[in-house]
Protein backbone atom coordinates (compact mmCIF):
# COMPACT_ATOMS: atom_id res chain seq x y z
CA UNK A 1 0.00 0.00 0.00
CA UNK A 2 2.88 2.31 0.63
CA UNK A 3 4.18 4.54 -2.09
CA UNK A 4 7.87 4.59 -2.65
CA UNK A 5 10.11 7.31 -4.08
CA UNK A 6 10.26 7.76 -7.80
CA UNK A 7 8.16 4.74 -8.62
CA UNK A 8 5.11 6.28 -6.96
CA UNK A 9 5.93 9.94 -7.14
CA UNK A 10 3.32 11.86 -9.00
CA UNK A 11 1.31 8.71 -9.27
CA UNK A 12 -0.48 7.55 -12.37
CA UNK A 13 -1.53 10.47 -14.49
CA UNK A 14 0.44 9.27 -17.41
CA UNK A 15 2.34 6.64 -15.45
CA UNK A 16 2.22 4.48 -18.55
CA UNK A 17 2.88 7.53 -20.74
CA UNK A 18 5.60 9.11 -18.64
CA UNK A 19 7.36 6.39 -16.65
CA UNK A 20 8.31 3.30 -18.55
CA UNK A 21 5.22 2.23 -20.53
CA UNK A 22 4.40 -1.43 -20.90
CA UNK A 23 2.29 -2.21 -23.98
CA UNK A 24 -0.60 -4.65 -23.64
CA UNK A 25 -0.12 -7.90 -25.58
CA UNK A 26 -3.82 -7.97 -26.37
CA UNK A 27 -3.66 -4.42 -27.68
CA UNK A 28 -0.68 -5.19 -29.90
CA UNK A 29 -2.54 -8.15 -31.37
CA UNK A 30 -5.64 -6.05 -31.92
CA UNK A 31 -3.85 -3.26 -33.75
CA UNK A 32 -1.86 -5.73 -35.83
CA UNK A 33 -4.94 -7.66 -36.94
CA UNK A 34 -7.36 -4.80 -37.56
CA UNK A 35 -5.12 -2.02 -38.81
CA UNK A 36 -4.59 1.62 -37.91
CA UNK A 37 -8.25 2.57 -38.28
CA UNK A 38 -9.13 0.59 -35.16
CA UNK A 39 -6.62 2.61 -33.15
CA UNK A 40 -8.10 5.89 -34.39
CA UNK A 41 -11.63 4.69 -33.68
CA UNK A 42 -10.59 3.70 -30.18
CA UNK A 43 -9.37 7.21 -29.44
CA UNK A 44 -12.54 8.80 -30.83
CA UNK A 45 -14.89 6.46 -28.97
CA UNK A 46 -13.51 7.05 -25.48
CA UNK A 47 -16.31 8.47 -23.28
CA UNK A 48 -16.04 12.10 -22.31
CA UNK A 49 -14.83 12.91 -18.82
CA UNK A 50 -17.51 14.96 -17.07
CA UNK A 51 -16.38 17.38 -14.35
CA UNK A 52 -18.48 19.26 -11.80
CA UNK A 53 -17.11 21.58 -9.12
CA UNK A 54 -19.17 21.78 -5.93
CA UNK A 55 -19.65 24.96 -3.92
CA UNK A 56 -17.02 23.91 -1.40
CA UNK A 57 -14.40 23.50 -4.16
CA UNK A 58 -14.48 19.70 -4.46
CA UNK A 59 -14.08 18.59 -8.08
CA UNK A 60 -16.20 15.59 -9.08
CA UNK A 61 -15.12 13.84 -12.28
CA UNK A 62 -16.28 10.65 -13.97
CA UNK A 63 -16.11 8.60 -17.13
CA UNK A 64 -19.15 6.42 -17.80
CA UNK A 65 -18.86 3.05 -19.51
CA UNK A 66 -20.74 -0.23 -19.69
CA UNK A 67 -18.59 -1.96 -17.09
CA UNK A 68 -20.52 -3.88 -14.41
CA UNK A 69 -17.99 -2.59 -11.86
CA UNK A 70 -16.68 0.83 -10.99
CA UNK A 71 -13.73 2.39 -9.24
CA UNK A 72 -14.33 5.44 -7.07
CA UNK A 73 -11.49 7.31 -5.40
CA UNK A 74 -10.38 10.51 -3.73
CA UNK A 75 -7.15 12.12 -4.94
CA UNK A 76 -5.76 14.73 -2.57
CA UNK A 77 -3.06 17.33 -3.08
CA UNK A 78 -1.14 16.12 -0.04
CA UNK A 79 2.09 14.22 0.43
CA UNK A 80 5.61 14.44 1.77
CA UNK A 81 6.26 17.67 -0.17
CA UNK A 82 3.86 19.44 2.19
CA UNK A 83 5.75 18.34 5.30
CA UNK A 84 8.73 19.86 7.07
CA UNK A 85 11.70 18.05 8.57
CA UNK A 86 9.86 17.46 11.85
CA UNK A 87 6.58 16.22 10.33
CA UNK A 88 8.07 14.22 7.46
CA UNK A 89 6.22 10.90 7.45
CA UNK A 90 2.87 12.32 8.59
CA UNK A 91 1.13 11.72 5.23
CA UNK A 92 2.34 8.13 5.13
CA UNK A 93 1.27 7.59 8.74
CA UNK A 94 -2.17 9.09 8.02
CA UNK A 95 -2.58 6.76 5.03
CA UNK A 96 -2.05 3.81 7.36
CA UNK A 97 -4.43 5.20 9.97
CA UNK A 98 -7.19 6.11 7.50
CA UNK A 99 -7.80 2.43 6.83
CA UNK A 100 -8.04 1.56 10.53
CA UNK A 101 -11.46 2.93 11.30
CA UNK A 102 -13.39 6.20 11.53
CA UNK A 103 -15.36 7.95 14.24
CA UNK A 104 -18.54 6.54 12.72
CA UNK A 105 -17.08 3.10 11.98
CA UNK A 106 -14.49 2.41 14.71
CA UNK A 107 -11.89 -0.33 14.59
CA UNK A 108 -12.53 -3.07 12.08
CA UNK A 109 -16.11 -1.95 11.37
CA UNK A 110 -14.95 0.13 8.40
CA UNK A 111 -13.07 -2.76 6.83
CA UNK A 112 -15.96 -5.15 7.43
CA UNK A 113 -18.37 -2.78 5.71
CA UNK A 114 -16.12 -2.62 2.68
CA UNK A 115 -15.86 -6.41 2.61
CA UNK A 116 -19.63 -6.77 2.91
CA UNK A 117 -19.88 -5.10 -0.50
CA UNK A 118 -17.35 -7.51 -1.96
CA UNK A 119 -15.30 -4.41 -2.68
CA UNK A 120 -11.57 -3.73 -2.67
CA UNK A 121 -10.12 -0.73 -0.81
CA UNK A 122 -6.62 0.60 -1.31
CA UNK A 123 -4.57 3.76 -0.96
CA UNK A 124 -1.13 5.22 -1.55
CA UNK A 125 1.00 8.25 -0.72
CA UNK A 126 3.55 10.00 -2.91
CA UNK A 127 5.45 13.26 -2.70
CA UNK A 128 2.55 15.35 -4.00
CA UNK A 129 -0.50 13.08 -3.74
CA UNK A 130 -2.48 10.93 -1.36
CA UNK A 131 -5.19 8.67 -2.77
CA UNK A 132 -7.83 6.27 -1.49
CA UNK A 133 -10.01 4.27 -3.86
CA UNK A 134 -12.62 1.52 -3.82
CA UNK A 135 -13.40 -0.94 -6.61
CA UNK A 136 -16.95 -2.26 -6.30
CA UNK A 137 -20.06 -3.22 -8.24
CA UNK A 138 -21.48 -0.25 -10.13
CA UNK A 139 -24.71 -0.34 -8.12
CA UNK A 140 -22.72 0.21 -4.92
CA UNK A 141 -21.14 3.47 -6.09
CA UNK A 142 -23.18 5.68 -3.67
CA UNK A 143 -22.08 3.50 -0.74
CA UNK A 144 -18.46 3.68 -1.89
CA UNK A 145 -18.67 7.48 -1.96
CA UNK A 146 -20.06 7.49 1.58
CA UNK A 147 -17.26 5.25 2.82
CA UNK A 148 -14.59 7.39 1.16
CA UNK A 149 -16.05 10.58 2.60
CA UNK A 150 -16.06 9.03 6.07
CA UNK A 151 -12.47 7.89 5.60
CA UNK A 152 -11.04 11.31 4.62
CA UNK A 153 -13.18 13.44 6.94
CA UNK A 154 -13.58 11.37 10.10
CA UNK A 155 -10.43 9.32 10.55
CA UNK A 156 -10.55 8.12 14.17
CA UNK A 157 -6.79 8.36 14.90
CA UNK A 158 -7.25 6.30 18.06
CA UNK A 159 -4.19 6.23 20.31
CA UNK A 160 -4.18 2.42 20.52
CA UNK A 161 -4.28 2.10 16.73
CA UNK A 162 -1.55 4.72 16.35
CA UNK A 163 0.78 2.66 18.53
CA UNK A 164 0.01 -0.50 16.56
CA UNK A 165 0.63 1.20 13.23
CA UNK A 166 3.80 2.81 14.55
CA UNK A 167 5.27 -0.67 15.00
CA UNK A 168 4.07 -1.71 11.53
CA UNK A 169 5.57 1.35 9.84
CA UNK A 170 8.91 1.01 11.61
CA UNK A 171 9.11 -2.58 10.38
CA UNK A 172 8.25 -1.41 6.86
CA UNK A 173 11.06 1.14 7.00
CA UNK A 174 13.54 -1.62 7.85
CA UNK A 175 12.32 -3.71 4.95
CA UNK A 176 12.46 -0.76 2.55
CA UNK A 177 16.12 -0.20 3.38
CA UNK A 178 16.86 -3.54 1.70
CA UNK A 179 15.40 -2.34 -1.61
CA UNK A 180 18.48 -0.67 -3.04
CA UNK A 181 16.68 0.78 -6.06
CA UNK A 182 14.30 2.67 -3.78
CA UNK A 183 17.16 3.77 -1.54
CA UNK A 184 19.02 5.08 -4.57
CA UNK A 185 16.05 7.15 -5.73
CA UNK A 186 15.56 8.54 -2.23
CA UNK A 187 19.22 9.60 -2.27
CA UNK A 188 18.71 11.13 -5.70
CA UNK A 189 15.85 13.30 -4.42
CA UNK A 190 17.82 14.22 -1.30
CA UNK A 191 20.70 15.25 -3.56
CA UNK A 192 18.83 17.06 -6.32
CA UNK A 193 16.39 18.87 -4.04
CA UNK A 194 18.46 19.30 -0.89
CA UNK A 195 17.19 22.05 1.36
CA UNK A 196 13.61 21.71 0.06
CA UNK A 197 10.65 19.54 0.96
CA UNK A 198 11.03 17.44 -2.20
CA UNK A 199 14.17 16.00 -0.63
CA UNK A 200 12.02 14.21 1.96
CA UNK A 201 11.29 10.52 1.64
CA UNK A 202 7.63 9.61 1.35
CA UNK A 203 7.75 7.37 4.42
CA UNK A 204 9.61 9.75 6.71
CA UNK A 205 12.49 9.03 9.04
CA UNK A 206 12.61 6.43 11.79
CA UNK A 207 13.01 9.15 14.43
CA UNK A 208 9.98 11.04 13.16
CA UNK A 209 7.79 7.93 13.11
CA UNK A 210 8.83 7.09 16.66
CA UNK A 211 7.82 10.50 18.01
CA UNK A 212 4.79 11.26 15.81
CA UNK A 213 1.77 12.10 17.99
CA UNK A 214 -1.95 12.05 17.43
CA UNK A 215 -1.84 15.84 17.40
CA UNK A 216 0.69 15.83 14.56
CA UNK A 217 -1.49 13.53 12.46
CA UNK A 218 -4.69 15.44 13.22
CA UNK A 219 -3.01 18.73 12.32
CA UNK A 220 -1.87 17.31 8.98
CA UNK A 221 -5.37 16.08 8.13
CA UNK A 222 -7.00 19.36 9.20
CA UNK A 223 -4.57 21.36 7.08
CA UNK A 224 -4.52 19.35 3.87
CA UNK A 225 -7.66 17.22 3.61
CA UNK A 226 -9.82 20.08 2.32
CA UNK A 227 -12.32 20.08 -0.51
CA UNK A 228 -10.45 22.42 -2.93
CA UNK A 229 -7.44 20.12 -2.68
CA UNK A 230 -9.51 17.03 -3.54
CA UNK A 231 -10.80 15.29 -6.64
CA UNK A 232 -13.52 12.67 -6.34
CA UNK A 233 -13.07 10.53 -9.45
CA UNK A 234 -15.02 7.55 -10.75
CA UNK A 235 -14.94 5.27 -13.78
CA UNK A 236 -17.17 2.40 -14.85
CA UNK A 237 -20.88 1.75 -15.06
CA UNK A 238 -21.96 4.81 -13.11
CA UNK A 239 -23.96 7.98 -13.69
CA UNK A 240 -22.20 11.32 -13.30
CA UNK A 241 -25.36 12.88 -11.88
CA UNK A 242 -25.62 10.17 -9.23
CA UNK A 243 -21.93 10.63 -8.40
CA UNK A 244 -22.42 14.39 -7.97
CA UNK A 245 -25.52 13.83 -5.83
CA UNK A 246 -23.61 11.41 -3.59
CA UNK A 247 -20.73 13.87 -3.30
CA UNK A 248 -23.09 16.70 -2.31
CA UNK A 249 -24.61 14.48 0.34
CA UNK A 250 -21.41 13.19 1.92
CA UNK A 251 -18.49 15.56 1.23
CA UNK A 252 -17.96 18.83 3.04
CA UNK A 253 -14.86 20.97 3.29
CA UNK A 254 -13.42 24.39 3.99
CA UNK A 255 -11.59 26.13 1.12
CA UNK A 256 -7.88 25.93 1.70
CA UNK A 257 -5.03 25.95 -0.76
CA UNK A 258 -1.27 25.95 -0.38
CA UNK A 259 1.47 25.07 -2.76
CA UNK A 260 4.84 23.51 -2.12
CA UNK A 261 7.91 25.63 -2.53
CA UNK A 262 9.21 26.15 -6.03
CA UNK A 263 12.56 24.45 -6.29
CA UNK A 264 15.24 24.15 -8.91
CA UNK A 265 17.22 20.92 -8.91
CA UNK A 266 20.60 21.26 -7.27
CA UNK A 267 23.57 19.67 -8.99
CA UNK A 268 25.52 17.46 -6.67
CA UNK A 269 26.17 13.86 -5.90
CA UNK A 270 25.68 11.40 -3.05
CA UNK A 271 27.56 8.13 -2.95
CA UNK A 272 27.09 5.40 -0.35
CA UNK A 273 29.73 2.78 -0.86
CA UNK A 274 29.33 -0.76 0.47
CA UNK A 275 31.71 -3.35 -0.94
CA UNK A 276 29.77 -6.09 0.80
CA UNK A 277 26.89 -5.72 -1.64
CA UNK A 278 27.02 -7.71 -4.88
CA UNK A 279 25.67 -5.04 -7.26
CA UNK A 280 25.91 -1.28 -7.68
CA UNK A 281 22.82 0.91 -8.17
CA UNK A 282 23.45 4.18 -10.00
CA UNK A 283 20.95 6.96 -10.78
CA UNK A 284 21.87 9.93 -12.96
CA UNK A 285 19.41 12.81 -13.52
CA UNK A 286 19.10 16.35 -14.79
CA UNK A 287 16.34 18.77 -13.90
CA UNK A 288 13.28 18.11 -16.03
CA UNK A 289 10.03 20.03 -16.56
CA UNK A 290 6.92 20.00 -14.39
CA UNK A 291 3.77 18.06 -15.23
CA UNK A 292 2.12 20.59 -17.52
CA UNK A 293 5.15 21.39 -19.68
CA UNK A 294 4.69 20.19 -23.29
CA UNK A 295 8.37 19.20 -23.41
CA UNK A 296 7.43 16.09 -21.43
CA UNK A 297 5.99 14.39 -24.51
CA UNK A 298 9.26 14.88 -26.39
CA UNK A 299 11.30 13.65 -23.43
CA UNK A 300 9.12 10.55 -23.21
CA UNK A 301 9.79 9.85 -26.86
CA UNK A 302 13.51 10.18 -26.06
CA UNK A 303 13.17 7.70 -23.21
CA UNK A 304 11.33 5.28 -25.48
CA UNK A 305 14.27 5.51 -27.89
CA UNK A 306 16.65 4.62 -25.06
CA UNK A 307 14.39 1.72 -24.07
CA UNK A 308 14.84 -0.45 -21.03
CA UNK A 309 16.58 -3.74 -20.42
CA UNK A 310 16.76 -6.60 -17.97
CA UNK A 311 18.77 -9.78 -18.28
CA UNK A 312 15.52 -11.74 -18.14
CA UNK A 313 14.38 -10.12 -21.41
CA UNK A 314 14.60 -12.07 -24.65
CA UNK A 315 16.07 -10.71 -27.85
CA UNK A 316 19.72 -10.68 -26.92
CA UNK A 317 21.67 -8.43 -29.29
CA UNK A 318 18.70 -8.09 -31.63
CA UNK A 319 16.99 -5.27 -29.75
CA UNK A 320 15.99 -1.92 -31.14
CA UNK A 321 17.53 -0.13 -28.14
CA UNK A 322 21.17 0.73 -28.88
CA UNK A 323 21.94 0.81 -25.15
CA UNK A 324 20.40 -2.64 -24.65
CA UNK A 325 22.41 -4.04 -27.53
CA UNK A 326 25.65 -2.71 -26.03
CA UNK A 327 24.66 -3.97 -22.58
CA UNK A 328 24.22 -7.49 -23.96
CA UNK A 329 27.34 -7.46 -26.15
CA UNK A 330 29.66 -6.20 -23.43
CA UNK A 331 27.87 -7.49 -20.31
CA UNK A 332 27.57 -3.95 -18.97
CA UNK A 333 24.65 -4.26 -16.57
CA UNK A 334 21.93 -6.43 -15.09
CA UNK A 335 19.22 -3.88 -15.92
CA UNK A 336 18.63 -0.27 -16.86
CA UNK A 337 15.64 2.01 -17.26
CA UNK A 338 15.25 5.70 -18.10
CA UNK A 339 12.75 7.72 -16.08
CA UNK A 340 10.91 11.03 -16.24
CA UNK A 341 9.57 11.90 -12.81
CA UNK A 342 7.40 15.01 -12.76
CA UNK A 343 6.18 17.32 -10.01
CA UNK A 344 4.09 20.47 -10.19
CA UNK A 345 7.00 22.78 -10.97
CA UNK A 346 10.05 20.63 -11.60
CA UNK A 347 11.11 17.10 -12.45
CA UNK A 348 13.91 14.57 -12.69
CA UNK A 349 14.81 13.24 -16.12
CA UNK A 350 17.29 10.45 -15.75
CA UNK A 351 18.73 6.99 -16.11
CA UNK A 352 19.02 4.19 -13.52
CA UNK A 353 21.07 1.04 -13.89
CA UNK A 354 22.26 -1.93 -11.85
CA UNK A 355 25.64 -3.41 -12.66
CA UNK A 356 28.54 -5.49 -11.42
CA UNK A 357 31.25 -3.48 -9.62
CA UNK A 358 33.73 -3.68 -12.52
CA UNK A 359 31.20 -2.51 -15.12
CA UNK A 360 30.06 0.71 -13.44
CA UNK A 361 32.35 3.04 -15.38
CA UNK A 362 31.63 1.42 -18.75
CA UNK A 363 27.87 1.49 -18.23
CA UNK A 364 27.93 5.13 -17.13
CA UNK A 365 29.98 5.97 -20.24
CA UNK A 366 27.39 4.16 -22.37
CA UNK A 367 24.43 5.93 -20.71
CA UNK A 368 25.91 9.41 -21.02
CA UNK A 369 26.98 8.68 -24.57
CA UNK A 370 23.40 7.78 -25.48
CA UNK A 371 22.20 11.06 -23.97
CA UNK A 372 24.71 12.94 -26.13
CA UNK A 373 23.62 10.99 -29.19
CA UNK A 374 19.98 11.95 -28.56
CA UNK A 375 21.07 15.60 -28.42
CA UNK A 376 23.04 15.48 -31.64
CA UNK A 377 22.02 12.66 -33.97
CA UNK A 378 18.55 11.26 -33.27
CA UNK A 379 17.06 9.75 -36.43
CA UNK A 380 13.50 9.80 -37.78
CA UNK A 381 13.27 6.00 -37.88
CA UNK A 382 13.94 5.59 -34.16
CA UNK A 383 11.55 8.44 -33.36
CA UNK A 384 8.82 6.66 -35.34
CA UNK A 385 9.42 3.45 -33.42
CA UNK A 386 9.38 5.26 -30.09
CA UNK A 387 6.14 7.06 -30.93
CA UNK A 388 4.42 3.76 -31.73
CA UNK A 389 5.65 2.36 -28.44
CA UNK A 390 4.14 5.31 -26.55
CA UNK A 391 0.85 5.00 -28.42
CA UNK A 392 0.49 1.36 -27.41
CA UNK A 393 1.27 2.21 -23.81
CA UNK A 394 -1.15 5.13 -23.89
CA UNK A 395 -4.12 3.06 -25.08
CA UNK A 396 -3.23 0.34 -22.55
CA UNK A 397 -4.37 2.85 -19.91
CA UNK A 398 -7.92 1.93 -20.94
CA UNK A 399 -7.58 -1.52 -19.37
CA UNK A 400 -9.88 -1.63 -16.34
CA UNK A 401 -11.78 0.98 -14.38
CA UNK A 402 -9.07 1.43 -11.73
CA UNK A 403 -6.45 2.69 -14.17
CA UNK A 404 -8.96 5.02 -15.80
CA UNK A 405 -10.12 6.36 -12.43
CA UNK A 406 -6.55 6.92 -11.28
CA UNK A 407 -5.83 8.68 -14.56
CA UNK A 408 -8.82 11.01 -14.09
CA UNK A 409 -7.98 11.92 -10.49
CA UNK A 410 -4.32 12.56 -11.13
CA UNK A 411 -4.95 14.54 -14.31
CA UNK A 412 -7.23 16.98 -12.54
CA UNK A 413 -4.61 17.57 -9.86
CA UNK A 414 -1.73 17.86 -12.34
CA UNK A 415 -3.31 19.66 -15.27
CA UNK A 416 -6.61 21.00 -13.97
CA UNK A 417 -8.44 18.87 -16.56
CA UNK A 418 -8.52 15.37 -18.00
CA UNK A 419 -6.43 15.39 -21.16
CA UNK A 420 -8.11 13.13 -23.77
CA UNK A 421 -6.04 10.36 -25.30
CA UNK A 422 -6.78 11.85 -28.71
CA UNK A 423 -4.93 14.99 -27.61
CA UNK A 424 -2.02 12.95 -26.29
CA UNK A 425 -1.89 11.14 -29.63
CA UNK A 426 -1.78 14.45 -31.51
CA UNK A 427 1.09 15.65 -29.30
CA UNK A 428 3.01 12.42 -29.88
CA UNK A 429 2.39 12.58 -33.64
CA UNK A 430 3.84 16.10 -33.79
CA UNK A 431 7.24 14.97 -32.45
CA UNK A 432 10.04 14.58 -34.98
CA UNK A 433 13.77 13.95 -34.75
CA UNK A 434 14.67 17.64 -34.69
CA UNK A 435 12.32 18.23 -31.74
CA UNK A 436 13.96 15.37 -29.85
CA UNK A 437 17.42 16.75 -30.53
CA UNK A 438 16.40 20.29 -29.54
CA UNK A 439 14.51 19.38 -26.35
CA UNK A 440 17.17 16.91 -25.21
CA UNK A 441 19.82 19.58 -25.76
CA UNK A 442 17.72 22.00 -23.71
CA UNK A 443 17.59 19.70 -20.67
CA UNK A 444 20.66 17.46 -21.00
CA UNK A 445 23.46 18.95 -23.05
CA UNK A 446 26.15 20.59 -20.92
CA UNK A 447 23.93 20.48 -17.83
CA UNK A 448 25.08 19.60 -14.32
CA UNK A 449 23.57 16.24 -13.30
CA UNK A 450 22.53 14.97 -9.89
CA UNK A 451 23.98 11.54 -9.17
CA UNK A 452 23.19 8.97 -6.48
CA UNK A 453 24.95 5.64 -6.07
CA UNK A 454 24.67 2.74 -3.63
CA UNK A 455 26.78 -0.39 -3.30
CA UNK A 456 30.27 -1.32 -4.55
CA UNK A 457 30.88 1.91 -6.47
CA UNK A 458 34.65 2.39 -6.22
CA UNK A 459 34.85 2.38 -10.01
CA UNK A 460 32.49 5.34 -10.33
CA UNK A 461 34.48 8.35 -11.51
CA UNK A 462 34.57 11.59 -9.54
CA UNK A 463 31.88 14.19 -10.20
CA UNK A 464 34.03 16.46 -12.38
CA UNK A 465 34.74 13.60 -14.79
CA UNK A 466 31.06 12.69 -14.95
CA UNK A 467 30.17 16.34 -15.50
CA UNK A 468 32.61 16.59 -18.39
CA UNK A 469 30.79 13.75 -20.16
CA UNK A 470 27.65 15.88 -20.44
CA UNK A 471 28.90 17.48 -23.66
CA UNK A 472 30.94 16.51 -26.70
CA UNK A 473 33.82 18.57 -28.02
CA UNK A 474 32.85 19.40 -31.61
CA UNK A 475 35.34 20.77 -34.09
N, C-alpha and C positions, 0 to 999 in steps of 0.2 A: 504493500500500500504506500510505502514511503517513496517520495520522489528522490532522485539522486542527481546532483550536479548537472552537467551538460545534458545528459540523456533525458532529463525531465524538464530542464529549464525552458520556460516559455511554453511548454506543453504542446498541444497537438495542432494548433492552427497551422496547417502546412507541415506537420511533422513529416509526413511522407514526402511533401514537396521540398522541404527545406533541410531535412536531416537524414540523408541516407535512405532514399526511397527503395521499396521492395516491391517490384511488380507482381501482380497476381497471375498465377499460372492460368487460371480460368480466363482471365481477361486477355492474356496474350493469345490463347487459343481462339477466343471469340473474334478478336480483331484480325487474326490471320485468316480465319475461315470466311468471314463476312465482309471484309474489305473496309476501307477508310470511311465509307458512308455511315456504317454502324457507329463508329466513334463519334462522328459529328452529330448524329441523331441522339446519341447518349447525352452529349453536352446540352443539346437543345431541349431535351425532355426532362431535365432535372427540375423537380418542383421548386417554385419560388420560396425563398425564405421570408416569412412574414415577421415583422418586428413591430411591437407596440411598447411605448414607454409610459409607465404608470405615473400618477401624480407625485409619488414619492421618489421618482428617479429610477426605479427598477425597470430594466429592459427585459421584455419577454419576447423570445424569438422561437420560431418553430418551422419545421419542414414536414409537411404532411405527405404520407405515402400509404401504400396498401399493406404495409407490414402488420401482422397480427400482434406484434410487440412494439414497445416504445422504450426509448431511453430519455429520462428527464434528469436534468442536473442543474446545479448552481455553480457558476464560475465567478470567482471573487478576485478583485484586484488586491491581493494580499499575499505576502510571502516573505522570504528572508530579506528581501531588499528593503522592506519597510520596518526592519528591526535595527537596533543599535547593538553595540558590542555586549551590553549587559543583558539584552532581551533576545539575542540571537538563539533561535531554537523554539521560540514561542509559537510560531505558526505551525511547525511540525508537531509540537506537543498538543496544540489545540486540535489538529487533525485527528490525532489519536483519541483525544477526549470526546470529540464530537460524536464518535460512534459508540460511546459507552453510556448512553442514556441522556435523557433530557429532564427538565423539571416536570413535564407532563407525563413522560414515559421513563421513569427512573430505572437504573440498572439495566437488566437484560430485556426489559419490556419493549424497548425500542427495536432491538434486534429480532425479538420474537414476532413483532408486528410486521416487520419486513418479510420474515420467513413465511408468515401466514399467507402472504400474497404470492408466494413462490418467486419472489423477486430477488434481485442481486444488488447489493449496495456496495459502493466502493468510493474511494477518495484519494487525492494526492496533493502534495504541496511542492511548489517549485520556487524559484527566486522571485517571480512576480505574480504567481497565481496560486490560489487554493481552489480545489474543486471537489464537489460531492455529487454523485449521480446514482440513479436507480434504474435498472432495466427490469421492466415488468410487462404484463399483458396490457394492451392498449386501453382496455376498459378500466384499468386501475390507475390511469394517469392522475385523476384528481386526488386519489389517496397518496400517490407518490409525491405530489406537490405539497400536500399537507405535511408529510413526514419530513421532507427536505426543509420546509419552513420552520418546523419545530427544531430540527437539528441545528440550523444556523442562527436561530434567534433565542433558543432556550436551552443551550447546552448546560447540563447540570453542574459540571466541574466539581463533583463531590470530592472531598479531601481523601477519602479512602480509595477512590478510583485513581486520583492523581498519583498517590503513592504506588499503586500497582503499575500504572503505566510508566512511572519514572523508572522502575526496574526493567520493564520491557524495552524502553527506549535506550537505556544505558547498554543493555545487551545487544541491541541492534547496532549501536555505534561501534561496539567491539567487532561485530561481524563485518561491518562496512569497511573497517580498516584493512581487512584482508582482501578487499577488491581493489587491486592496484590501479585499474583503469579509472575508477571513481576517485581514488585518492589523487591521481595525477590531474584530473580535471578540477578538483577542488583547489589544488596548488596553482593551477593555471589561472583560476579566477582570483585567488589571493594575490597572485603576482601581477596580473594585468590590471586589476581594479583596486590595488592596495590603497588603504585610506578611505575607501568608500564602502557603502553597504553591499554592493555587488560582490565584494570580496568574501562575504560571509558564506559559510556552508548552509545548505538548506536545513540540515538536522541540528545545527548548533553545536556548541562545545560540551564536553563532558561536565565541566565545572558549572556551566549555565544550567544544564538539565538537572544537576544535583540540587541547585539552590532555587530553581523556579518555583514560585508560589502560586496559590490560587489567584491572588490579586494580580500577579503579572499576566496570567492567562486571561482573566476577566477583562483587564484593561486592554489587552490586544484585541479581543473580540469586540468590545464596546467601540474601539477606535476605528476598526477596519471593516467589520461586518455590517456595512450600511448599504441601503438600497441603491444609491447612485454608483456604488462600486461593484454591483452585482449584475449578472445576466442569468436569467432563468431560461434555459434552452431545452428544447424537446425535438425529437425526431421519431417518426414512425406513424402508426395508424391513429393519429390524434387530430383533434380539431383545434385550430388556433384560438377560436373564440372561447372554447371550453378551457384552454390553458390560461388565457387571460383572466377569465372569470375565477378560476381557482387561485391564480396569483393575487387578484384583488381581495379574495376572501382570506388568504392565509399570510401574505407577506406585508410587513410594515417596515418602515425604516426612516431614519432621519438623514437628510442630505448631508453628506460629508465627502470631501474629496481632497486627497493629498497625493502628490507625486514623489517618487524617489528622486534623489539628487542626480543631476546630469553629470555624467562622468566620462572623460576620455580614457581610453586604455593606456596604462603606463607601460613602459617598455623595459622590462627587466627579466630576470630569470630566477628560478628557484630549483635547486637540485637537491635531492635526498638520496645519497648513495647508500647502498646496502649490498655488499658483495655476496651475502648469504642467499640472496634471491636468485632464481635461475634466469629470469628474463628482465629486460629493461623496458619501461614504459616511457615514451617520449611524446609530449604534446607541444606543438609549435603553432602560434597564432598571431595574426595581426588584427588590428581593430577593424571590425566590419560595421555595416550600417544597421540601424534599428529596423524594427518590423516593417514599417510602412514605406521604406525606401525602395523605389523600383529597381535599384541596382541588385537587390537580392535575387531576382529571377536570373540575371546574368551570372551571378556568382554560383547559383545552383547548377546552371548549365556547366560552368567550369568544374565544379565538383563532380558532376556526372562524367565529364571527360576523364578526370583523374581515376574515377571508379573506386572500388574497394576490393579488398582481397583477404582471404583467410586460407590457411593451408588445407582446410577441409574442402575448399571449392574444387570443382573439376575444371578442366580446360587446360591446365598446365601452362605452357608457353603460348598457347593459341587463344589469348584473351585480347579483347579490344583495348584494354587499359595498358598503356605503355609502362606505367609504374608496376603493375601486376606482372607483366612479362619479365621485366628486369628482376623483380623480387623472386620469381621462380627460377630464372636462369642462374642467378648468382646467390641464391639462398640468403636474401637480405633480411627477411623478417618473417615472423609467424603470422602477422596480420597488419593491415593498415586501413584507415578510413578517414576521408576528409569530413569536415563538419562545418556548419554555418549556424551558430547559435545566436539568436537575436533577442534583444530586449527592447524596451520602449524607445530608447535613445542611443543605443550603441549595440555592439555585437562582437563576437569572436569568430573570425574566419580562419580555419586552421586545418591541421593534419595531425593525426595520432597514429603511432605505430608501436608494435611490440616486437622486440628482436633479441637475438642472442647478444651477449656482451661484446663479442668481437665484430659484430656487424652494425653497431650503432652509428659509427661515423659514415659508413658507406650508405646506409639507408637514409640518413639525414641529407647527405649529398644528393641522393636520388630525388628525395622529396623536394628540396629547394630547387633543384634543377628543373623539375617538372613545373613548379610555380613560375620560374623564369621563362620556360618554354611557352606557357599559357600567355604570358605578357607579351611575347615577341613573335610567336610563330604558330598560333592556333590555326587549324585548317577548317574549311567548311564541312568536309566530310565527317570529322569527329564532332563538330557542333551539331550536325544533323542527327547523328547517332545519339548524342546526349539528350537532345530535345525529345526524341522518341522515348527514351528511357524515362524522362520526367513526365511525359504524357501518360504513360502506362501507370506510373506511380500515383499520379494525380487522380485518375479515374478509379484506382483501387481504393481511394478514400470513400467510395460509395458503398463498400462492403459493410453492411450491418448498420443498425441504428445508433450504436454507441459511438462509432467513429464519426458519423455525420453530426451527432449531437455535440460531441467534443469539438468538432470543427466549427460549428455555429457559435458555441460559447466563447471559444478562444478568439475567433475572428472579431466578434463584437468588442472584446476587450482590446485587441491589438489594433484593429483598423477602424473601429466604430461602425462597421457594417460587415455583412457576410459577402465576401467576394465570390461571385459565381465562377464555376469551373470554366465556363466559356470565356470569361475574361482572363483567367489564368492562362488558358490555351492561347489566346491572342497575344499575351505578353511573351509567352515562350516562343511562339511562331516568329515574333519580331526580332529575336536574337540572331545575330550572325557572327561570323568569326571576328570581324573588326570590333564589334561591341565587346566580345569576350576579351580581346587583347586590351582594349582601352580601359574597361572596368577593372580587370585584373591589375593593370599597371597603376590605376588610381589607388587601389587598396594594398597591393603587395610590393610593387617594384620600388626598391630602395627605401623600404619602410622598416622601422625597428620592431622586431617581433618580441612577443612574450613567450617564454619557454619554461616548461615544467618537466622534470624528469624524476623517475623513481626507480630504484633498483641498482644493478651493477652498471654504472654509467661512467666508469673511468675513461672510456674511449670518447665520450662526448667532448667536442672541442670547446674552448672557452668562448664567452659570448661575443667578443670582438670578431673572432673568426666566423662564427655563425652569422653575425650581422653583415659581414663582408660578402656573404653568399646570397644576399638579397638583391644583388644587381649583377649584371654582366658588363665587363669592359668592352665597349664596341668601338672599333676603329673607323 
